[in-house]
Amino acid sequence: MIEENKCKKSPKEKERSIEEICSSTWETLYRFIYYKVQNRQEAEEITQDTYVKAIAYFQKSNVHIDQHIGYLKTISLNVLRDKWRKSKRQGTVIDIDAIRPEEAAVEDTAEASAQRDLIRAAMDRLSEEQRTVIDLRIIKGHSAAEAADIMNKKEGTIRVLQYRALQNLAAILKNKD
């Protein structure tokens, strides 16, 4: 009976646990979703929907912060898939009267594409380790500890490698202009 009481949390404790989970996981989750959708507004919306769906689970269970990023990523993928399925069925609604040709110009897409190509070319000039650390830390949003585990290196080594990779990337991009 005593052990049962230790496992149960008060509503205040559960609320605090949920807040801790949200504050400690939102950045990693947002980066993960942004990597999938490549759109800031959509990534923010999906991140919010993910937490809304997850809160019911968090309130029912004893929450451990370190175990929930995988659960949140799974929920976010499900939210994303549902969104894609729904838009595929309904199609995109476009208000033709609201479109202004100067705002909908293709130049922005072409410019963004050119920037991506420039960054890819610069990334190709980095060492394999530097590309990997940038991919893991910045693009995929892994923590230094997670990247260290994946690359079989120490956490401090990952931080130094990331710093040098970003310095090299900045120098390469500066010389491209």
Buried (B, 14 or more C-beta within 10 A) or exposed (E): EEEEEEEEBEEEEBBEBBEEBBEEBBEBBBBBBBBBBEEEEBBBBBBEBBBEBBBEEBBEEEBEBEEBBEBBBEBBBEBBEEBEEEEEEEEEEEEEEEEEEEEEEEEEEEEEEEEEEBBEEBBEEBEEBBBBBBBBBBEBBBBBEBBBEBBEBEBEBBBEBBEBBBEBBEEBBEEEE
